[in-house]
């Protein structure tokens, strides 16, 4: 128990920094984002079991930072980027949002900042993909799906209603 939080933090930071240390001639965004989905799921799961908000916030911050690589490429690969934000959004909705699916419990009617900001962060990432891709169809579809999903999650879990400000 003494070293648990420190080791969890070190593990999450190490897992998110590891792809920087791997070199390749041509970046493979599918491999990167599938790896990050597994890391995010494990981290959100641990954050949920231990009720460590800081771990969920750290995971969200690193996951959103990983949206930026490749956005400035001449030929933006929209599909893997869209997968990354959708997978992160779904994992956050399932494991981080209070009062929704497997998220922690909260008193009725209370807005919880981590719940709202987790959804808002992935909406922000989807918006960046839309803007960087010059409004590609797939990017717009992914963004519209996430906006609709945000409305649904906020309807079912009042703790996430703060994310509606990000969707507007």
N, C-alpha and C positions, 0 to 999 in steps of 0.2 A: 504493500500500500504506500510505502514511503516513496518509492521510485516509479510507481505506476504512471502518474501524470507526466513526469519528465521523459520516460521512455516512450510513452504514446506520442508526445509532441515531437521527439526526435525521430520516431518512426514515420510520422506523417510528413514532416519536413524532408526527410531522406527519400521517401517514396516519390514526392512531388519534384524533387531536385534531380533524381536519378536520370530522367530522360535528357537532361542537359548534358550529362556526362557521356551519353551514348552518341557516337558520331556516325553519320551515314552520308553518302553522296547525295541522295535524294530523300527528303523527309517523307515518312509514311505516316500520314495523319490518322489513318484507320487504326494502325497498331498503337499509336500513341493514345488515342482517345478510348480505345477498348481497355488498355492498361489503366488509364486514369479513371475509367468507370469502375473498375474493380477496386482500385485504391480508395476512391470516394465511397463506394458502398461499405467497405470494411471500416473506414474511418467514421462514417455516419452511424454505422451499427454500433461501434464502440462508444461513440458519443451518446447514443441513445441509451445503451445499457447502463453506462456509468453516470448519465445525466451531466456530461461535461459540455457546457455551452461553448467554452473556449475552443474545444477540439472541432466542433461543428463550424464555428466561425473561421478558424484557421483553414479548414478543408475548403470551405466556400471561397475564401480569398485566393488560395492557390489554384483552385479549379478555374476561377474566372481569369486569373492571370494567364492560364494556359490557352485561353481563347485567342489571345493576341498573336502568337506565332502563326505566320501564314496569311494573316489578313491583308498584308501589304503586297502579297505576291501578284504577279501579272495575271496568272490563271488561278484564282481562288478556288479551292476545293470546298464547295459549299456543303456537300453531303456529310463529310466527317465532322465538320464544325457544327452542323445542325445536330448531328447525333450527340455530340458532346454536351451541348446545352440542354437538349431534351432529356438525355440520360441523367444529367445532374439535377435537373428540375424534378424529374420523377423521384429520384432518390431522396432529394430534400423534402418533397411533399410527403413521401412515405415515412421517413425516419426523423425528420427535424421539426416539421410543423406540429405545434402543440394541438392536441385534440383531433387530429386527422390521422386515420389509419393506425400506424404504429408509433406515432409521435408521443411525446410525454403529455401527461394530463395538465390541464390548466382550468382555472375557474371560468365559468361561462361568461361570455361578453368581454373578456379581457384581451387586449391586443398585445401580442408578445413580439418584441422587436427582432429577435433572431428568426422567428417563423416568417415574418414579413420580409425581412432583408434577404433571407435565403432565396425566396422566390423572386424577389426584385433583382437580385444579382444575376440570376440566369436569364431573366427578361432583358436586362441590360446587355448581356452577352449576345442574345439573339438579335437585339437591335444593332449591335456592332457588326454582326454578320450581314444583316440586311444592307446596312450602309456601305460596307466594304465590297459587297458583291454587286453594287449598283442595282439593288432591288431585284435580285434573281428570284425566279419563281419559287424555288425550293426554300430559300431563306425567308421569303414572305409567308409561305405556308407554315414553316416551323414557328415563326414569330406569332402568327395568328393562332396556331394550336396552343402555344404557351400562354397567350393572353386568355383564350377560352378556358384553359386548365386553371389559370390563376383565379378566374371568376368562380369556377366550380369549387376549388379548394377554399376560397374565402367564404363561399356560401355555406360549405359544410363545416368549416373551422373558423370561427370568428377571430382566433388568434392571428390569422394571416391576412386580415382585412387591410392592414397597412400596406400590403403589396399592391393593392389596387391603385394607389397613388403612382407607383412605378409603371403600371400598365397604361395609365391614362396619358 
